[in-house]
Amino acid sequence: MMTIDAQHALAFECIEHARDFRHLDVFVEPTRPQQSAAKESVWRASNGVYVVESEMMERLTAMADTRDQRVLLQLWREMRKTGLADRLIDAGIEAGDTIRFGKVEIEWF
């Protein structure tokens, strides 16, 4: 079994060898995967819960232990980084309000 470092080294070696075929029409320059351009939407449901539709945040919260304050802090940092926290604030969220990401609900602090 190859280590991660060995896999990365092999991948970079393959890319370097592939550059020799750049003149061929079939060569595609390797690129880093792009972030999804999917829109995030935020609204307040009739029961007072703020519903967030965001593929990325739904994936993150589905895998996270939302009982752990450190994890909640990481989620909050991600929301700040992506601008989602600002959209929630603009929508009127306050401390103690509930946010729903897919099937997961957390409390805004």
ZIBEL-V650307 format. One record per helix or strand of 3 or more residues. SS is the DSSP state (a for helix, b for strand). FROM is the first residue (numbers start at 0). TO is the last residue. Records with the same first field share a line. If there is no record, write none. Layout:
SS=FROM-TO, FROM-TO
//
This chain:
a=3-20, 54-62, 68-81, 83-89
b=40-43, 49-52, 97-100, 103-106
//
